[in-house]
């Protein structure tokens, strides 16, 4: 969904900026289709779409700056937003129901403003794959090169570059649009934490990574000397080479298969809500009825509002009948023995 969202945003941005050039109603219609698709792909899509709308109306108003042009402005807006508005109305009942069940992503920790440099580092140099939750930035092969240092240097370099472009008046319409679409979703997502909307996760902001890369590529064409472009490209290539490679371990499919083989019809209990949702996915519809979730740290806390956890999935105490436990923390289960090991997970039996 994350790469799909980035693609839809890129396509929407293409038709939007193209419509500013040729005033084509067809381009605005296709822009509206991609806006609707982005909204239906991921909840964070609405933040990027809000950025699109603000940039679009600013551009339309700059073309028609007088009150007499309000009619033309509304016509242009209707061409772009009629489809997403009608499509959004059809989806609204589902959206309201889901928001009522889970108004915020409670598992997402609050990110301080000082985390922004690390986000830029992740956008440009990556994060580990196959890691659920909040993956950190990829580290480096050498000890003298650390993520905080490189993240700070990247932030200072990008800020200095932007200041240079402003002073030299290099910002054209497309460059300004890409800069706005890079930083508006990033800062808005960070600010929404203050109203208990925890959406600041780098993979949710895949569109930001895309617009940042496009902004830098276009901005580099405004450098006065080609040698500077070669230098920046060389430094980036050097960092990429030194990034510590991440070995993806195919944990959850193997874990689900192990649980299926050793359970022999017994119920299987998972000790983490994240692990429960992923293991259930790999167990499939046939075997998921035997899977239960037991929150070992807070047994009485109900997580039935999670999108993938039904009320009957969670148990408040461990079964008295024969069962298996899947957990990365076997030491918390006294009286159990390990019958299988899959990477960092233990399969326990009493």
C-alpha distance (Angstrom), angle and dihedral (degrees) to the residues before:
residue distance angle dihedral
X1 . . .
X2 3.81 . .
X3 3.80 97.3 .
X4 3.80 89.5 40.0
X5 3.81 89.6 53.8
X6 3.82 90.6 50.3
X7 3.81 90.8 50.3
X8 3.82 92.8 49.3
X9 3.80 91.1 48.5
X10 3.80 90.9 49.6
X11 3.80 91.1 50.2
X12 3.81 91.1 46.4
X13 3.81 91.1 49.6
X14 3.80 90.3 49.8
X15 3.81 94.7 53.8
X16 3.80 92.2 40.7
X17 3.80 95.7 53.9
X18 3.81 90.1 40.5
X19 3.82 89.8 55.1
X20 3.80 89.8 55.1
X21 3.79 88.8 58.1
X22 3.80 103.0 44.2
X23 3.84 102.0 20.5
X24 3.82 89.0 -131.8
X25 3.80 118.2 169.2
X26 3.81 88.9 -155.6
X27 3.80 91.6 59.5
X28 3.79 91.2 49.3
X29 3.80 90.8 49.5
X30 3.81 92.0 52.0
X31 3.81 89.2 45.7
X32 3.81 87.6 56.1
X33 3.81 91.8 50.8
X34 3.80 91.6 53.8
X35 3.81 90.7 45.7
X36 3.81 89.8 55.3
X37 3.81 91.4 46.3
X38 3.83 90.4 51.1
X39 3.80 91.1 50.7
X40 3.80 91.2 51.6
X41 3.81 94.0 45.4
X42 3.81 100.9 59.8
X43 3.79 136.7 -5.1
X44 3.81 92.1 -123.2
X45 3.79 86.9 61.9
X46 3.81 88.5 84.3
X47 3.83 89.9 65.3
X48 3.80 92.0 55.5
X49 3.79 91.5 42.5
X50 3.82 89.1 52.9
X51 3.80 87.5 54.1
X52 3.81 89.7 50.1
X53 3.80 91.4 51.0
X54 3.81 93.9 49.2
X55 3.81 92.1 47.8
X56 3.80 91.4 45.4
X57 3.79 95.8 50.7
X58 3.79 91.2 44.9
X59 3.79 89.3 53.4
X60 3.82 94.0 44.6
X61 3.79 90.7 49.4
X62 3.82 91.2 50.0
X63 3.81 88.1 54.6
X64 3.83 93.0 45.1
X65 3.83 104.1 27.4
X66 3.81 97.5 163.9
X67 3.78 131.7 79.8
X68 3.78 89.2 -119.3
X69 3.79 88.9 68.1
X70 3.83 94.6 56.7
X71 3.80 90.7 102.7
X72 3.81 91.5 54.5
X73 3.79 91.0 46.1
X74 3.80 92.0 51.8
X75 3.80 90.6 48.3
X76 3.80 91.3 52.9
X77 3.80 89.9 47.2
X78 3.81 92.4 49.9
X79 3.81 91.3 52.5
X80 3.80 90.4 56.3
X81 3.79 104.5 34.6
X82 3.80 106.4 34.7
X83 3.83 92.7 86.3
X84 3.85 96.5 46.1
X85 3.81 90.5 44.1
X86 3.82 94.1 52.6
X87 3.79 92.3 40.9
X88 3.80 89.8 48.5
X89 3.80 91.2 52.6
X90 3.81 90.4 55.2
X91 3.80 90.5 50.3
X92 3.83 95.3 41.9
X93 3.85 96.8 91.3
X94 3.81 91.0 54.0
X95 3.81 91.1 45.7
X96 3.82 93.0 50.8
X97 3.80 91.6 49.0
X98 3.80 92.6 50.2
X99 3.81 93.9 45.9
X100 3.80 90.9 49.5
X101 3.80 89.9 53.3
X102 3.78 95.1 46.7
X103 3.84 115.0 8.6
X104 3.79 93.9 178.0
X105 3.78 140.2 18.1
X106 3.78 96.9 -106.3
X107 3.81 93.6 -174.2
X108 3.81 93.0 63.5
X109 3.82 110.5 94.3
X110 3.80 121.3 -137.9
X111 3.80 111.1 -94.5
X112 3.82 116.0 -146.2
X113 3.78 120.5 -137.5
X114 3.80 87.8 -105.5
X115 3.84 87.4 68.0
X116 3.82 92.4 69.6
X117 3.84 94.3 85.9
X118 3.81 90.4 54.2
X119 3.82 88.5 50.6
X120 3.81 90.1 55.6
X121 3.80 87.9 49.2
X122 3.82 90.8 53.0
X123 3.82 92.3 46.9
X124 3.80 91.6 53.6
X125 3.81 103.4 31.7
X126 3.78 106.2 22.8
X127 3.79 143.9 -122.8
X128 3.82 131.0 -110.7
X129 3.81 115.9 -73.9
X130 3.77 122.9 -131.8
X131 3.81 92.4 30.3
X132 3.79 115.1 126.3
X133 3.77 121.9 -155.2
X134 3.80 116.3 26.3
X135 3.83 110.0 -16.3
X136 3.82 116.4 -157.2
X137 3.78 125.9 -129.6
X138 3.78 116.4 -81.4
X139 3.80 113.3 -97.0
X140 3.80 130.6 -139.9
X141 3.79 136.5 -101.5
X142 3.82 93.0 -123.5
X143 3.80 126.6 62.9
X144 3.80 95.7 -138.1
X145 3.80 91.0 63.1
X146 3.82 113.9 69.5
X147 3.79 133.4 178.2
X148 3.86 95.7 -120.6
X149 3.81 91.2 51.6
X150 3.80 95.5 47.4
X151 3.83 91.2 42.6
X152 3.81 90.9 53.5
X153 3.81 92.3 47.2
X154 3.82 91.0 48.8
X155 3.81 91.1 50.2
X156 3.81 93.2 48.9
X157 3.82 91.7 45.4
X158 3.81 94.1 49.5
X159 3.82 91.9 45.2
X160 3.82 91.3 49.1
X161 3.80 90.2 47.6
X162 3.81 91.1 52.2
X163 3.81 91.6 48.7
X164 3.80 89.3 51.1
X165 3.81 91.6 51.1
X166 3.80 90.8 49.7
X167 3.82 93.8 48.4
X168 3.79 92.4 46.9
X169 3.83 90.6 45.1
X170 3.79 92.0 -124.5
X171 3.79 95.9 142.9
X172 3.79 109.8 112.7
X173 3.80 123.4 177.1
X174 3.81 96.5 -87.1
X175 3.80 94.4 45.7
X176 3.80 91.0 48.6
X177 3.80 90.6 49.3
X178 3.81 93.0 50.8
X179 3.81 91.8 47.2
X180 3.81 91.0 50.0
X181 3.81 93.1 47.4
X182 3.81 89.7 49.7
X183 3.78 99.1 52.4
X184 3.82 104.3 26.2
X185 3.86 96.3 66.5
X186 3.80 90.9 40.2
X187 3.81 95.0 52.3
X188 3.82 94.9 37.9
X189 3.81 92.0 51.9
X190 3.80 89.0 49.9
X191 3.84 91.6 47.9
X192 3.83 93.1 49.1
X193 3.79 88.2 67.9
X194 3.80 87.5 77.2
X195 3.82 90.1 64.7
X196 3.82 92.5 46.3
X197 3.81 96.6 -99.3
X198 3.79 102.2 134.2
X199 3.81 103.3 -166.7
X200 3.80 101.4 129.6
X201 3.79 101.5 121.4
X202 3.81 119.0 132.9
X203 3.81 95.1 -135.8
X204 3.82 89.1 54.0
X205 3.81 86.5 56.0
X206 3.79 95.8 55.8
X207 3.79 87.4 130.3
X208 3.80 89.6 60.4
X209 3.80 90.5 54.4
X210 3.80 89.5 50.9
X211 3.82 95.1 48.8
X212 3.82 90.9 44.9
X213 3.80 91.5 54.9
X214 3.81 92.2 45.7
X215 3.81 90.5 47.9
X216 3.81 92.6 51.7
X217 3.80 93.3 45.9
X218 3.81 91.9 51.1
X219 3.82 93.0 41.1
X220 3.81 91.7 53.2
X221 3.80 88.9 61.5
X222 3.82 86.9 66.2
X223 3.81 94.1 58.6
X224 3.82 111.3 121.1
X225 3.82 94.4 -136.3
X226 3.76 130.5 40.0
X227 3.81 89.9 -142.8
X228 3.82 89.6 69.0
X229 3.80 91.0 55.3
X230 3.81 90.8 50.6
X231 3.81 90.1 48.9
X232 3.82 93.9 50.7
X233 3.81 91.6 45.8
X234 3.79 90.4 49.2
X235 3.81 93.5 51.1
X236 3.80 91.2 48.5
X237 3.82 92.0 48.8
X238 3.82 89.0 48.7
X239 3.81 91.0 54.1
X240 3.80 92.5 46.8
X241 3.81 90.9 52.8
X242 3.82 91.1 50.4
X243 3.82 95.1 48.2
X244 3.79 110.6 115.9
X245 3.83 107.8 -112.4
X246 3.77 116.2 -122.5
X247 3.78 119.3 -134.1
X248 3.78 108.8 -146.9
X249 3.78 112.8 -143.7
X250 3.78 114.9 -154.6
X251 3.80 90.7 -135.3
X252 3.77 108.8 151.6
X253 3.82 101.0 47.9
X254 3.80 88.8 49.4
X255 3.80 91.0 45.0
X256 3.80 92.6 51.3
X257 3.81 90.9 47.9
X258 3.82 91.3 49.3
X259 3.80 91.1 50.1
X260 3.80 90.1 49.3
X261 3.81 92.6 51.3
X262 3.80 98.7 46.6
X263 3.80 100.2 35.0
X264 3.84 96.0 75.8
X265 3.79 91.5 -165.3
X266 3.80 94.3 -42.7
X267 3.78 121.3 133.0
X268 3.81 116.3 -100.0
X269 3.80 120.9 -141.5
X270 3.82 122.6 -160.5
X271 3.80 119.7 -158.8
X272 3.83 99.9 -151.9
X273 3.82 129.3 56.2
X274 3.81 91.4 -139.7
X275 3.78 92.8 50.8
X276 3.80 91.1 44.7
X277 3.81 93.7 56.9
X278 3.81 93.5 47.0
X279 3.81 96.2 43.6
X280 3.80 89.8 48.0
X281 3.78 89.5 53.7
X282 3.81 92.2 53.8
X283 3.79 94.5 42.2
X284 3.79 88.5 58.7
X285 3.78 131.4 -149.8
X286 3.80 94.3 -61.4
X287 3.80 96.8 62.4
X288 3.78 103.7 24.0
X289 3.83 92.4 93.1
X290 3.83 88.5 71.8
X291 3.81 93.1 53.3
X292 3.80 121.2 95.2
X293 3.77 135.5 176.6
X294 3.81 123.3 -132.9
X295 3.81 116.5 -177.0
X296 3.78 98.4 -142.4
X297 3.83 95.2 -170.2
X298 3.83 97.4 44.5
X299 3.82 109.1 16.9
X300 3.81 94.8 173.6
X301 3.81 96.2 51.7
X302 3.79 109.0 102.4
X303 3.80 116.9 -140.8
X304 3.80 95.1 -179.1
X305 3.81 89.4 121.7
X306 3.78 91.2 67.6
X307 3.78 110.0 108.4
X308 3.82 94.1 -122.3
X309 3.81 100.4 35.8
X310 3.80 117.6 81.3
X311 3.78 121.9 -160.7
X312 3.82 92.3 -108.4
X313 3.82 90.9 52.4
X314 3.79 94.5 68.3
X315 3.80 123.4 72.2
X316 3.80 124.7 -166.6
X317 3.82 95.3 -149.9
X318 3.78 135.8 25.3
X319 3.81 116.7 -93.8
X320 3.78 120.1 -99.1
X321 3.82 91.7 -146.0
X322 3.80 123.7 77.4
X323 3.79 111.6 -65.1
X324 3.81 144.8 148.0
X325 3.80 128.2 -123.4
X326 3.81 125.0 -147.9
X327 3.79 111.9 -158.7
X328 3.83 142.4 144.3
X329 3.84 87.5 -144.4
X330 3.81 107.5 57.8
X331 3.81 92.3 162.8
X332 3.81 89.3 72.8
X333 3.83 91.8 65.0
X334 3.78 109.6 73.2
X335 3.79 116.1 -161.5
X336 3.83 94.4 26.0
X337 3.80 128.1 113.7
X338 3.79 128.4 -152.7
X339 3.81 113.4 -110.1
X340 3.81 97.6 171.1
X341 3.80 139.4 11.1
X342 3.82 125.3 -151.6
X343 3.80 111.5 -179.3
X344 3.83 106.1 -65.3
X345 3.83 94.0 -10.3
X346 3.79 127.4 91.3
X347 3.80 125.3 -156.1
X348 3.80 106.6 -145.9
X349 3.80 132.8 -163.3
X350 3.80 127.3 -170.5
